[in-house]
């Protein structure tokens, strides 16, 4: 199978490219390299472009047909919740515009009719249950980022009947950890790399809000290892080959919640650094509690998470320390603020 991965040079995308290559698939990557690095995709063919721009759909169709693409895994999007609150129109243009171009390209392509969409638990907003199933209603995302992901699902679903595009959306929660150390998260945008980056600077790692209605006052999330998530994307491609598919969206998670403070404590344990964290104001758009039920994907795809939070933090730390630009000398480290 030939798979086109948009955003394939990024953190999650590169892990999925690696998993596809391990599976024996041919991989083509489209990436604007705003965060990703081209040396992370092995022998995959790379096309550098911004898929949200006018004219991108026609170029994508050319790539799909020239490369004989069977399926698309679509990651390329902006993903910072707080930034989406500050720049909502830009997020709509980037994320919805990019999705529109991908679907337009698939509509016009000769054979590219399978789509796995990188959705998000942000589509749920603040659900009325502790462990969220996929069919919870109403879907009320509380930030523009989540809105763009929910609308992306609607767009893909609407294209199945008229254009024959088979769609599977994966709603995942907090992705962390690392597989091969060279696939370390290149952007300091997720919690664990943000903690490590503060430690690298000798600064106190920050917790954004400790007054949420949770057991220890910090946000609770379902943390999923990026390698588990990559395996779920491969399983989703296989699922799209079925003639009968009961569902088109799936949570990818563990069903277990971990608070930000518990992650901070695990970082203390794994790194051995005697740091003292600081508490800052809440970030706009963060729900207090978000855990996903993995029952549907467990049963339909026989996919199960293999790694726990300790594995996640340890693998992220191993990758951070393997990078000469990030490496922290544990013996001489001290907190300066």
Backbone as numpy.savetxt, mean C-alpha at the origin, in Angstrom:
# Nx Ny Nz CAx CAy CAz Cx Cy Cz
2.38 -15.27 -17.86 1.54 -14.07 -17.86 2.41 -12.82 -17.86
2.00 -11.80 -18.59 2.68 -10.52 -18.58 1.84 -9.53 -17.79
2.46 -8.92 -16.78 1.75 -8.03 -15.87 2.37 -6.65 -15.91
1.53 -5.64 -16.10 1.95 -4.25 -16.01 1.68 -3.75 -14.59
2.72 -3.24 -13.95 2.60 -2.73 -12.58 2.83 -1.23 -12.61
1.79 -0.44 -12.35 1.97 1.00 -12.24 2.49 1.32 -10.84
3.48 2.19 -10.75 4.09 2.46 -9.46 4.96 1.31 -8.98
5.49 0.53 -9.92 6.22 -0.68 -9.55 7.59 -0.46 -8.96
8.11 0.77 -9.02 9.42 1.06 -8.42 9.29 1.51 -6.96
8.07 1.68 -6.48 7.86 2.12 -5.11 7.97 0.97 -4.12
7.64 1.26 -2.89 7.81 0.29 -1.79 6.97 -0.97 -2.01
5.66 -0.83 -2.04 4.80 -2.00 -2.22 4.96 -2.55 -3.64
4.98 -1.65 -4.62 5.08 -2.07 -6.00 6.30 -2.93 -6.27
7.44 -2.57 -5.71 8.66 -3.33 -5.95 8.58 -4.72 -5.32
7.93 -4.83 -4.17 7.74 -6.15 -3.56 6.82 -7.02 -4.42
5.81 -6.42 -5.02 4.92 -7.17 -5.90 5.65 -7.58 -7.18
6.45 -6.67 -7.73 7.26 -7.02 -8.90 8.15 -8.23 -8.57
8.79 -8.20 -7.42 9.65 -9.30 -6.99 8.85 -10.61 -6.88
7.66 -10.54 -6.28 6.84 -11.74 -6.12 6.40 -12.29 -7.47
6.05 -11.40 -8.40 5.65 -11.84 -9.74 6.82 -12.51 -10.47
7.99 -11.92 -10.34 9.17 -12.51 -10.98 9.50 -13.86 -10.37
9.34 -13.99 -9.07 9.55 -15.28 -8.41 8.53 -16.30 -8.90
7.36 -15.80 -9.29 6.29 -16.66 -9.79 6.48 -17.04 -11.27
7.49 -16.46 -11.90 7.76 -16.76 -13.30 7.05 -15.87 -14.30
6.44 -14.79 -13.85 5.72 -13.89 -14.74 6.65 -12.84 -15.34
6.32 -12.37 -16.53 7.02 -11.23 -17.13 6.39 -9.96 -16.56
7.23 -8.99 -16.21 6.73 -7.77 -15.57 7.17 -6.54 -16.36
6.22 -5.64 -16.57 6.46 -4.33 -17.17 6.05 -3.30 -16.13
6.88 -2.27 -15.95 6.62 -1.27 -14.91 6.46 0.11 -15.54
5.44 0.83 -15.07 5.27 2.25 -15.40 5.38 3.02 -14.09
6.27 4.02 -14.05 6.49 4.75 -12.79 7.06 6.12 -13.13
6.60 7.16 -12.40 7.15 8.49 -12.63 8.40 8.74 -11.79
8.76 7.77 -10.95 9.99 7.82 -10.14 9.98 8.98 -9.14
8.80 9.45 -8.76 8.74 10.50 -7.75 9.15 9.98 -6.38
8.92 8.70 -6.11 9.38 8.06 -4.88 10.18 6.79 -5.17
9.86 6.10 -6.23 10.49 4.82 -6.50 11.88 4.95 -7.09
12.59 3.82 -7.11 13.94 3.76 -7.66 13.99 2.68 -8.74
14.60 2.99 -9.89 14.58 2.05 -11.01 15.40 0.79 -10.79
16.30 0.80 -9.82 17.13 -0.39 -9.58 16.45 -1.43 -8.70
15.16 -1.25 -8.42 14.44 -2.14 -7.50 13.58 -3.18 -8.22
13.63 -3.21 -9.56 12.67 -4.04 -10.29 13.32 -5.15 -11.12
14.56 -5.45 -10.83 15.22 -6.56 -11.52 15.25 -6.33 -13.02
14.84 -7.36 -13.79 14.90 -7.25 -15.25 13.57 -6.78 -15.86
12.68 -6.24 -15.05 11.42 -5.72 -15.58 11.68 -4.54 -16.51
10.88 -4.43 -17.56 10.99 -3.29 -18.48 10.34 -2.08 -17.84
11.06 -0.94 -17.83 10.57 0.26 -17.17 10.22 1.34 -18.20
9.00 1.89 -18.06 8.58 3.05 -18.82 8.37 4.20 -17.83
9.11 5.28 -18.00 8.97 6.41 -17.10 7.88 7.35 -17.56
6.82 7.48 -16.78 5.74 8.41 -17.14 4.82 8.64 -15.95
4.15 9.77 -15.99 3.12 10.13 -15.01 1.77 9.75 -15.61
1.12 8.76 -15.02 -0.11 8.25 -15.61 -1.30 9.17 -15.40
-1.16 10.24 -14.61 -2.31 11.12 -14.35 -2.42 12.25 -15.36
-1.47 12.37 -16.27 -1.45 13.50 -17.20 -2.32 13.26 -18.42
-2.78 14.32 -19.08 -3.54 14.16 -20.33 -2.68 13.42 -21.37
-3.31 12.53 -22.08 -2.59 11.76 -23.09 -1.98 10.48 -22.57
-1.99 10.29 -21.24 -1.37 9.10 -20.67 -2.11 7.83 -21.06
-3.43 7.90 -21.24 -4.20 6.70 -21.57 -3.75 6.10 -22.89
-3.56 6.95 -23.90 -3.13 6.45 -25.21 -1.76 5.81 -25.13
-0.87 6.43 -24.38 0.48 5.87 -24.23 0.43 4.54 -23.49
-0.40 4.45 -22.47 -0.54 3.20 -21.74 -1.07 2.09 -22.65
-2.02 2.41 -23.50 -2.54 1.41 -24.43 -1.43 0.92 -25.36
-0.61 1.82 -25.84 0.52 1.45 -26.69 1.45 0.47 -25.97
1.73 0.78 -24.70 2.62 -0.09 -23.92 1.98 -1.46 -23.72
0.71 -1.47 -23.35 0.01 -2.74 -23.12 0.05 -3.62 -24.36
-0.24 -3.05 -25.51 -0.30 -3.85 -26.74 1.09 -4.25 -27.21
2.06 -3.36 -27.07 3.43 -3.68 -27.50 4.04 -4.79 -26.65
3.72 -4.79 -25.36 4.30 -5.76 -24.44 3.44 -7.01 -24.27
2.26 -7.03 -24.88 1.39 -8.19 -24.72 0.89 -8.37 -23.29
0.51 -7.26 -22.66 0.13 -7.28 -21.25 -1.22 -7.99 -21.05
-1.25 -8.92 -20.11 -2.48 -9.64 -19.78 -3.25 -8.98 -18.64
-2.52 -8.38 -17.69 -3.16 -7.87 -16.48 -2.41 -6.64 -15.99
-3.13 -5.79 -15.26 -2.56 -4.60 -14.65 -2.72 -4.69 -13.14
-1.67 -4.36 -12.41 -1.77 -4.11 -10.97 -1.48 -2.63 -10.78
-2.46 -1.91 -10.29 -2.40 -0.44 -10.28 -2.14 0.10 -8.87
-0.89 0.59 -8.69 -0.50 1.20 -7.42 -0.37 2.72 -7.52
0.09 3.21 -8.67 0.53 4.60 -8.79 -0.53 5.58 -8.30
-0.24 6.25 -7.18 -1.20 7.20 -6.59 -0.51 7.95 -5.46
-1.10 9.04 -5.06 -0.65 9.75 -3.86 -1.33 9.11 -2.65
-0.62 9.08 -1.50 -1.13 8.23 -0.43 -1.03 8.81 0.97
-0.73 10.09 1.14 -0.61 10.65 2.47 -1.93 11.27 2.91
-2.47 10.72 4.00 -3.78 11.17 4.48 -3.77 12.67 4.79
-2.80 13.11 5.60 -2.76 14.52 5.97 -2.59 15.44 4.78
-1.75 15.05 3.84 -1.54 15.84 2.64 -2.82 15.92 1.82
-3.59 14.83 1.80 -4.84 14.84 1.04 -5.85 15.82 1.62
-5.80 16.02 2.94 -6.69 17.00 3.58 -6.26 18.42 3.19
-4.96 18.63 3.08 -4.44 19.95 2.73 -4.57 20.25 1.23
-4.49 19.21 0.39 -4.48 19.40 -1.07 -5.53 18.49 -1.72
-6.80 18.66 -1.38 -7.81 17.71 -1.87 -7.94 17.69 -3.39
-7.92 18.85 -4.03 -8.11 18.88 -5.48 -6.96 18.17 -6.19
-5.75 18.34 -5.70 -4.60 17.67 -6.30 -4.73 16.16 -6.15
-5.21 15.71 -5.00 -5.40 14.27 -4.79 -6.46 13.72 -5.73
-7.55 14.46 -5.94 -8.56 14.00 -6.89 -7.97 13.92 -8.29
-7.20 14.93 -8.66 -6.59 14.94 -10.00 -5.62 13.78 -10.17
-4.75 13.58 -9.19 -3.73 12.55 -9.29 -4.32 11.14 -9.24
-5.11 10.87 -8.22 -5.55 9.49 -8.00 -6.72 9.09 -8.91
-7.73 9.96 -9.00 -8.86 9.63 -9.87 -8.46 9.78 -11.34
-7.66 10.80 -11.64 -7.18 10.96 -13.00 -6.33 9.80 -13.46
-5.46 9.31 -12.58 -4.63 8.16 -12.92 -5.45 6.92 -13.15
-6.45 6.69 -12.30 -7.32 5.53 -12.46 -8.11 5.62 -13.76
-8.59 6.81 -14.07 -9.33 7.01 -15.32 -8.47 6.64 -16.52
-7.22 7.05 -16.52 -6.33 6.76 -17.65 -6.01 5.27 -17.76
-5.85 4.60 -16.63 -5.60 3.16 -16.66 -6.80 2.44 -17.26
-7.99 2.78 -16.82 -9.20 2.12 -17.32 -9.44 2.45 -18.79
-9.20 3.69 -19.19 -9.35 4.07 -20.58 -8.38 3.27 -21.45
-7.15 3.11 -20.97 -6.15 2.35 -21.72 -6.55 0.88 -21.83
-7.06 0.31 -20.74 -7.48 -1.09 -20.78 -8.68 -1.28 -21.70
-9.58 -0.32 -21.72 -10.74 -0.38 -22.62 -10.29 -0.48 -24.08
-9.24 0.26 -24.42 -8.79 0.34 -25.80 -7.74 -0.70 -26.16
-7.22 -1.41 -25.18 -6.16 -2.39 -25.46 -6.75 -3.65 -26.09
-5.88 -4.42 -26.73 -6.33 -5.63 -27.41 -6.65 -6.76 -26.44
-5.84 -6.91 -25.36 -6.01 -8.09 -24.51 -5.90 -7.81 -23.02
-5.61 -6.58 -22.63 -5.39 -6.29 -21.20 -6.72 -6.06 -20.52
-7.27 -7.10 -19.89 -8.62 -7.02 -19.35 -8.72 -7.49 -17.90
-7.61 -7.61 -17.20 -7.64 -7.97 -15.78 -6.96 -6.87 -14.98
-7.62 -6.43 -13.92 -7.12 -5.32 -13.12 -7.17 -5.65 -11.63
-6.03 -5.57 -10.97 -5.97 -5.61 -9.51 -5.67 -4.19 -9.05
-6.56 -3.63 -8.25 -6.47 -2.24 -7.84 -6.03 -2.14 -6.38
-5.01 -1.33 -6.16 -4.52 -1.05 -4.82 -5.47 -0.06 -4.14
-6.43 -0.61 -3.39 -7.36 0.24 -2.67 -6.84 0.44 -1.24
-7.71 0.73 -0.32 -7.24 1.10 1.03 -8.34 0.93 2.06
-7.92 0.67 3.29 -8.86 0.65 4.41 -9.40 2.04 4.69
-8.75 3.07 4.12 -9.26 4.44 4.30 -10.63 4.61 3.68
-11.06 3.68 2.83 -12.41 3.76 2.25 -13.49 3.60 3.32
-13.15 2.99 4.47 -14.14 2.72 5.50 -14.42 3.91 6.40
-13.51 4.87 6.45 -13.70 5.99 7.35 -13.61 5.55 8.80
-14.67 5.84 9.57 -14.73 5.41 10.97 -15.89 4.42 11.10
-15.66 3.15 10.78 -16.75 2.16 10.75 -17.32 1.90 12.14
-18.56 1.43 12.21 -19.23 1.24 13.49 -18.88 -0.07 14.20
-17.92 -0.83 13.66 -17.52 -2.10 14.26 -16.01 -2.11 14.44
-15.52 -2.92 15.40 -14.09 -2.96 15.68 -13.31 -3.67 14.58
-13.83 -4.79 14.09 -13.17 -5.54 13.02 -14.07 -5.43 11.79
-13.56 -4.81 10.74 -14.40 -4.37 9.64 -14.49 -5.44 8.53
-15.71 -5.87 8.18 -15.88 -6.71 6.99 -16.00 -5.83 5.74
-15.86 -6.44 4.58 -15.89 -5.66 3.34 -17.25 -5.05 3.06
-18.32 -5.66 3.53 -19.65 -5.16 3.18 -20.25 -4.25 4.25
-19.40 -3.66 5.09 -19.90 -2.71 6.07 -20.51 -1.52 5.33
-21.61 -1.02 5.84 -22.26 0.13 5.22 -22.65 1.11 6.32
-22.69 2.40 6.00 -22.27 2.99 4.73 -20.75 3.15 4.67
-20.21 3.23 3.45 -18.79 3.52 3.25 -18.63 5.04 3.28
-17.99 5.54 4.32 -17.89 6.99 4.50 -16.45 7.39 4.82
-15.56 7.41 3.81 -14.18 7.83 4.06 -14.15 9.26 4.60
-13.23 9.51 5.52 -13.21 10.81 6.20 -12.10 11.71 5.70
-11.40 11.31 4.65 -10.37 12.16 4.07 -10.36 11.99 2.55
-9.85 12.97 1.81 -9.85 12.87 0.34 -9.10 11.66 -0.19
-8.03 11.25 0.48 -7.32 10.05 0.02 -8.25 8.85 -0.02
-8.97 8.60 1.08 -9.91 7.48 1.13 -11.03 7.63 0.10
-11.46 8.86 -0.12 -12.50 9.10 -1.13 -12.02 8.70 -2.52
-10.77 9.03 -2.84 -10.25 8.69 -4.17 -10.15 7.18 -4.35
-9.83 6.47 -3.29 -9.73 5.01 -3.40 -11.10 4.36 -3.56
-12.09 4.85 -2.83 -13.43 4.31 -2.97 -13.98 4.61 -4.36
-13.75 5.82 -4.85 -14.24 6.17 -6.17 -13.52 5.33 -7.24
-12.23 5.02 -7.00 -11.51 4.15 -7.92 -12.15 2.78 -8.03
-12.60 2.24 -6.90 -13.32 0.96 -6.92 -14.59 1.07 -7.75
-15.35 2.15 -7.54 -16.60 2.34 -8.28 -16.31 2.42 -9.79
-15.27 3.13 -10.15 -14.92 3.29 -11.56 -14.59 1.94 -12.19
-13.78 1.15 -11.50 -13.38 -0.15 -12.05 -14.59 -1.08 -12.17
-15.43 -1.07 -11.17 -16.61 -1.94 -11.18 -17.54 -1.56 -12.34
-17.67 -0.27 -12.60 -18.54 0.18 -13.68 -18.04 -0.23 -15.06
-16.74 -0.49 -15.17 -16.15 -0.83 -16.47 -16.19 -2.32 -16.78
-16.62 -3.14 -15.84 -16.60 -4.58 -16.09 -17.62 -4.99 -17.15
-18.85 -4.56 -17.00 -19.89 -5.01 -17.93 -19.71 -4.43 -19.35
-19.50 -3.12 -19.52 -19.41 -2.62 -20.90 -18.09 -2.93 -21.61
-16.98 -3.09 -20.83 -15.68 -3.23 -21.49 -15.01 -4.57 -21.21
-15.65 -5.42 -20.41 -15.08 -6.73 -20.12 -13.86 -6.71 -19.24
-13.69 -5.66 -18.44 -12.53 -5.56 -17.54 -12.84 -6.26 -16.23
-12.11 -7.31 -15.93 -12.27 -8.02 -14.66 -11.49 -7.28 -13.58
-12.17 -7.00 -12.48 -11.60 -6.12 -11.46 -11.57 -6.80 -10.10
-10.46 -6.61 -9.38 -10.36 -7.05 -7.99 -9.67 -5.95 -7.21
-10.35 -5.43 -6.18 -9.78 -4.39 -5.33 -9.30 -4.97 -4.02
-8.10 -4.62 -3.63 -7.53 -5.07 -2.36 -7.46 -3.88 -1.41
-8.23 -3.97 -0.34 -8.24 -2.91 0.67 -7.28 -3.32 1.79
-6.15 -2.65 1.85 -5.23 -3.01 2.93 -5.06 -1.88 3.91
-4.45 -2.23 4.99 -4.43 -1.38 6.17 -3.04 -0.76 6.29
-2.32 -0.95 7.35 -1.00 -0.34 7.48 0.08 -1.32 7.03
0.70 -1.01 5.91 1.70 -1.90 5.32 3.07 -1.53 5.89
3.84 -2.55 6.28 5.14 -2.29 6.91 6.05 -3.49 6.71
7.28 -3.34 7.19 8.24 -4.43 7.08 8.96 -4.41 5.75
9.75 -5.44 5.50 10.52 -5.53 4.28 10.81 -6.99 3.97
10.85 -7.31 2.66 11.29 -8.62 2.20 12.78 -8.56 1.99
13.29 -8.70 0.77 14.72 -8.49 0.51 15.13 -7.09 0.97
16.27 -6.97 1.64 16.63 -5.69 2.27 16.78 -4.57 1.26
17.09 -4.91 0.00 17.24 -3.87 -1.01 15.90 -3.25 -1.41
14.81 -3.82 -0.94 13.48 -3.27 -1.23 12.93 -2.46 -0.07
13.81 -1.95 0.75 13.43 -1.07 1.86 12.53 0.06 1.37
11.60 0.47 2.22 10.70 1.58 1.92 11.54 2.82 1.61
11.49 3.35 0.35 12.36 4.47 -0.01 11.87 5.83 0.46
10.63 5.91 0.91 10.05 7.19 1.32 9.75 7.15 2.81
10.03 8.23 3.48 9.77 8.31 4.93 8.35 8.81 5.13
7.38 7.95 4.80 5.97 8.34 4.85 5.15 7.44 5.76
5.64 6.25 6.05 4.92 5.30 6.90 5.51 5.31 8.31
4.74 4.80 9.26 5.08 4.94 10.68 6.47 4.44 11.02
6.80 3.20 10.68 8.06 2.63 11.14 9.27 3.35 10.54
9.32 3.60 9.21 10.44 4.39 8.70 10.51 5.79 9.31
9.35 6.38 9.63 9.36 7.69 10.27 10.01 7.61 11.65
9.72 6.53 12.39 10.35 6.34 13.70 11.86 6.18 13.55
12.28 5.34 12.60 13.71 5.10 12.38 14.41 6.39 11.96
13.76 7.18 11.12 14.37 8.42 10.63 14.60 9.40 11.78
13.66 9.48 12.68 13.85 10.35 13.85 15.02 9.86 14.70
15.12 8.55 14.84 16.23 7.99 15.61 17.56 8.28 14.93
17.60 8.18 13.61 18.81 8.48 12.86 19.29 9.90 13.16
18.33 10.82 13.33 18.67 12.22 13.61 18.91 12.48 15.10
18.78 11.44 15.92 18.94 11.61 17.36 17.76 12.30 18.01
16.64 12.33 17.29 15.46 13.02 17.80 14.45 12.03 18.37
13.56 12.55 19.19 12.53 11.71 19.80 11.50 11.32 18.75
11.24 10.02 18.56 10.15 9.60 17.67 8.82 10.18 18.14
7.97 10.52 17.19 6.73 11.21 17.51 5.52 10.29 17.43
4.64 10.43 18.40 3.31 9.83 18.37 2.32 10.95 18.14
1.51 10.82 17.08 0.57 11.89 16.75 -0.77 11.62 17.44
-0.90 12.13 18.63 -2.13 12.02 19.39 -2.14 10.83 20.33
-2.41 11.09 21.62 -2.54 10.01 22.61 -3.84 10.15 23.40
-4.82 10.81 22.75 -6.11 11.03 23.40 -7.26 10.46 22.59
-6.97 9.45 21.77 -8.02 8.77 21.01 -8.79 7.82 21.94
-10.02 7.46 21.59 -10.80 6.53 22.42 -10.37 5.07 22.20
-9.09 4.80 22.54 -8.53 3.45 22.46 -7.90 3.11 23.80
-7.46 1.89 23.95 -6.98 1.43 25.26 -5.82 2.26 25.79
-4.86 2.62 24.92 -3.73 3.43 25.41 -3.75 4.85 24.85
-4.84 5.22 24.17 -4.99 6.58 23.68 -4.39 6.84 22.31
-3.67 5.86 21.74 -3.08 6.05 20.42 -3.86 5.24 19.38
-3.72 5.63 18.13 -4.47 4.98 17.05 -4.13 3.49 16.97
-5.14 2.70 16.69 -4.99 1.25 16.54 -5.18 0.88 15.07
-4.24 0.08 14.55 -4.29 -0.31 13.15 -3.99 -1.79 12.99
-4.33 -2.30 11.82 -4.03 -3.66 11.42 -2.76 -3.59 10.57
-1.63 -4.02 11.12 -0.36 -3.94 10.40 -0.12 -5.22 9.62
0.15 -5.06 8.31 0.34 -6.20 7.42 1.75 -6.14 6.83
2.45 -7.27 6.86 3.80 -7.33 6.30 3.72 -7.18 4.78
4.63 -6.38 4.22 4.59 -6.10 2.79 4.76 -7.36 1.95
5.48 -8.36 2.45 5.64 -9.61 1.69 4.33 -10.40 1.67
3.58 -10.37 2.78 2.25 -10.98 2.78 1.35 -10.27 1.77
1.44 -8.96 1.74 0.62 -8.18 0.81 0.97 -8.51 -0.64
2.26 -8.66 -0.93 2.68 -9.00 -2.28 2.08 -10.35 -2.69
2.11 -11.31 -1.78 1.53 -12.62 -2.08 0.03 -12.51 -2.37
-0.64 -11.59 -1.68 -2.08 -11.40 -1.91 -2.35 -10.88 -3.32
-1.46 -10.05 -3.86 -1.65 -9.56 -5.22 -1.50 -10.68 -6.25
-0.55 -11.56 -6.02 -0.39 -12.71 -6.91 -1.64 -13.59 -6.84
-2.14 -13.80 -5.63 -3.36 -14.61 -5.46 -4.55 -13.94 -6.14
-4.61 -12.61 -6.12 -5.72 -11.89 -6.75 -5.71 -12.07 -8.26
-4.53 -12.10 -8.86 -4.45 -12.35 -10.31 -5.01 -13.73 -10.64
-4.68 -14.72 -9.82 -5.22 -16.06 -10.04 -6.74 -16.07 -9.87
-7.22 -15.30 -8.89 -8.66 -15.22 -8.65 -9.40 -14.67 -9.86
-8.79 -13.71 -10.55 -9.44 -13.10 -11.72 -9.55 -14.06 -12.90
-8.81 -15.15 -12.84 -8.92 -16.17 -13.90 -10.17 -17.03 -13.75
-10.82 -16.98 -12.61 -12.00 -17.80 -12.38 -13.19 -17.26 -13.18
-13.97 -18.18 -13.70 -15.18 -17.77 -14.40 -16.20 -17.19 -13.44
-16.35 -17.83 -12.28 -17.29 -17.37 -11.27 -16.53 -16.73 -10.11
-16.82 -15.47 -9.85 -16.19 -14.76 -8.74 -17.28 -14.14 -7.88
-17.34 -14.51 -6.62 -18.40 -14.04 -5.74 -18.21 -12.58 -5.34
-16.96 -12.14 -5.27 -16.66 -10.81 -4.74 -15.65 -10.10 -5.62
-15.63 -8.77 -5.53 -14.60 -8.03 -6.26 -13.76 -7.13 -5.36
-14.02 -7.12 -4.05 -13.14 -6.40 -3.13 -12.83 -7.29 -1.93
-11.59 -7.14 -1.42 -11.13 -7.98 -0.32 -10.26 -7.15 0.63
-10.48 -7.35 1.93 -9.53 -6.84 2.91 -8.26 -7.70 2.86
-7.12 -7.05 3.02 -5.87 -7.78 3.19 -5.29 -7.34 4.53
-5.44 -8.20 5.52 -4.99 -7.86 6.86 -4.86 -9.09 7.72
-4.66 -8.86 9.00 -4.48 -9.95 9.96 -5.69 -10.13 10.85
-6.55 -9.10 10.93 -7.67 -9.14 11.85 -7.27 -8.79 13.27
-6.02 -8.35 13.47 -5.52 -8.02 14.81 -5.08 -6.55 14.84
-5.39 -5.89 15.92 -5.04 -4.48 16.05 -3.80 -4.27 16.90
-2.99 -3.31 16.49 -1.79 -2.92 17.24 -1.79 -1.41 17.32
-1.56 -0.87 18.51 -1.57 0.59 18.67 -0.22 1.18 18.26
-0.24 2.47 18.01 1.01 3.17 17.68 2.00 3.03 18.82
1.53 3.13 20.06 2.45 3.00 21.19 3.04 1.59 21.26
2.27 0.59 20.93 2.81 -0.77 20.91 3.87 -0.93 19.82
3.68 -0.27 18.68 4.71 -0.28 17.65 5.97 0.40 18.15
5.81 1.54 18.81 6.96 2.25 19.37 7.70 1.35 20.36
6.97 0.64 21.21 7.60 -0.26 22.17 8.34 -1.39 21.47
7.78 -1.90 20.37 8.45 -2.96 19.61 9.72 -2.43 18.96
9.70 -1.17 18.51 10.90 -0.55 17.96 11.98 -0.44 19.02
11.60 -0.09 20.24 12.57 -0.05 21.34 13.21 -1.42 21.56
12.38 -2.45 21.52 12.86 -3.81 21.75 13.80 -4.27 20.64
13.40 -4.05 19.40 14.18 -4.56 18.26 15.49 -3.79 18.08
15.43 -2.46 18.22 16.63 -1.66 17.99 17.58 -1.66 19.19
17.02 -1.82 20.38 17.84 -1.74 21.59 18.23 -0.32 21.96
17.63 0.67 21.30 17.97 2.07 21.56 17.11 2.61 22.70
17.71 3.29 23.67 16.98 3.77 24.86 16.33 5.13 24.63
15.48 5.22 23.63 14.90 6.52 23.31 13.63 6.77 24.11
13.28 8.04 24.17 12.03 8.46 24.79 11.19 9.18 23.74
10.02 8.65 23.45 9.17 9.24 22.42 8.52 10.52 22.91
8.03 11.30 21.96 7.29 12.52 22.28 5.89 12.43 21.69
4.95 13.10 22.29 3.57 13.11 21.80 3.28 14.45 21.17
2.75 14.40 19.95 2.40 15.63 19.23 0.89 15.64 18.96
0.42 16.72 18.35 -1.01 16.86 18.08 -1.46 15.81 17.06
-2.74 15.49 17.10 -3.31 14.56 16.12 -3.09 15.08 14.70
-2.99 14.15 13.76 -2.98 14.51 12.35 -4.42 14.52 11.83
-4.70 15.44 10.95 -6.05 15.52 10.38 -6.36 14.27 9.58
-7.57 13.75 9.76 -8.04 12.66 8.94 -7.73 11.26 9.44
-7.16 11.14 10.63 -6.81 9.82 11.17 -7.96 9.26 12.01
-8.58 8.14 11.61 -9.56 7.50 12.47 -8.87 6.81 13.64
-9.53 6.67 14.78 -8.88 6.11 15.96 -8.62 4.61 15.89
-9.45 3.89 15.14 -9.43 2.42 15.24 -9.78 1.84 13.88
-8.91 1.01 13.30 -9.20 0.45 11.99 -8.52 -0.91 11.83
-9.32 -1.96 11.90 -8.84 -3.34 11.77 -9.74 -4.04 10.76
-9.15 -4.84 9.91 -9.93 -5.50 8.88 -10.12 -6.98 9.11
-11.30 -7.47 8.80 -11.54 -8.91 8.83 -10.97 -9.54 7.56
-10.06 -10.53 7.69 -9.50 -11.19 6.51 -10.28 -12.44 6.10
-11.45 -12.66 6.67 -12.17 -13.91 6.44 -12.44 -14.16 4.96
-12.86 -13.13 4.23 -13.22 -13.32 2.83 -12.02 -13.77 1.99
-10.89 -13.11 2.15 -9.72 -13.49 1.35 -9.14 -14.82 1.81
-9.27 -15.11 3.12 -8.83 -16.42 3.63 -9.60 -17.54 2.92
-10.92 -17.36 2.82 -11.77 -18.42 2.27 -11.75 -18.47 0.75
-11.78 -17.31 0.10 -11.91 -17.28 -1.36 -10.59 -17.51 -2.08
-9.50 -17.02 -1.53 -8.19 -17.13 -2.20 -7.22 -18.04 -1.47
-7.63 -18.54 -0.31 -6.74 -19.35 0.53 -5.45 -18.59 0.84
-5.60 -17.28 1.05 -4.48 -16.43 1.44 -4.55 -16.19 2.95
-3.40 -16.30 3.61 -3.33 -16.05 5.06 -2.03 -15.31 5.36
-2.11 -14.33 6.23 -0.90 -13.61 6.65 0.03 -14.56 7.40
1.32 -14.48 7.10 2.32 -15.34 7.72 3.13 -14.64 8.80
3.17 -13.32 8.77 4.10 -12.58 9.63 3.34 -11.76 10.68
3.98 -11.59 11.85 3.38 -10.79 12.92 4.12 -9.46 13.07
3.72 -8.68 14.07 4.30 -7.35 14.26 5.79 -7.42 14.57
6.21 -8.40 15.34 7.64 -8.54 15.62 8.42 -8.79 14.33
7.90 -9.65 13.46 8.54 -9.89 12.16 8.61 -8.60 11.34
7.53 -7.84 11.38 7.45 -6.61 10.61 8.54 -5.63 11.04
8.61 -5.36 12.35 9.58 -4.38 12.84 11.01 -4.87 12.65
11.24 -6.16 12.91 12.60 -6.69 12.75 13.06 -6.61 11.30
12.19 -6.97 10.35 12.58 -6.93 8.95 12.81 -5.50 8.47
12.00 -4.56 8.97 12.18 -3.16 8.61 13.50 -2.63 9.16
13.84 -3.03 10.38 15.10 -2.61 11.00 16.31 -3.22 10.26
16.21 -4.47 9.88 17.30 -5.12 9.14 17.55 -4.38 7.82
16.46 -3.99 7.14 16.61 -3.28 5.87 17.19 -1.88 6.09
16.72 -1.22 7.14 17.23 0.13 7.45 18.73 0.08 7.74
19.14 -0.88 8.52 20.55 -0.99 8.90 21.43 -1.43 7.74
20.85 -2.11 6.75 21.61 -2.56 5.58 21.89 -1.42 4.61
21.18 -0.32 4.75 21.34 0.83 3.87 22.39 1.77 4.47
23.55 1.96 3.81 24.59 2.82 4.38 24.12 4.24 4.67
23.14 4.73 3.89 22.64 6.09 4.13 21.78 6.18 5.38
21.24 5.06 5.82 20.32 5.06 6.97 20.94 4.48 8.24
21.99 3.70 8.08 22.52 2.89 9.19 22.75 3.73 10.45
22.33 3.19 11.58 22.50 3.83 12.88 23.52 3.03 13.69
24.53 3.71 14.20 25.52 3.05 15.06 24.91 2.93 16.45
24.45 1.74 16.77 23.74 1.51 18.02 24.63 1.77 19.23
25.92 1.47 19.08 26.83 1.61 20.23 27.04 3.07 20.64
27.00 3.99 19.68 27.29 5.39 20.00 26.05 6.27 19.98
24.89 5.70 19.64 23.69 6.52 19.49 23.29 7.17 20.80
22.83 8.41 20.70 22.23 9.08 21.85 21.16 10.05 21.38
20.18 10.23 22.22 19.09 11.16 21.89 19.53 12.56 22.22
19.33 13.49 21.26 19.82 14.86 21.47 18.69 15.84 21.75
17.45 15.37 21.67 16.35 16.30 22.01 15.33 15.58 22.85
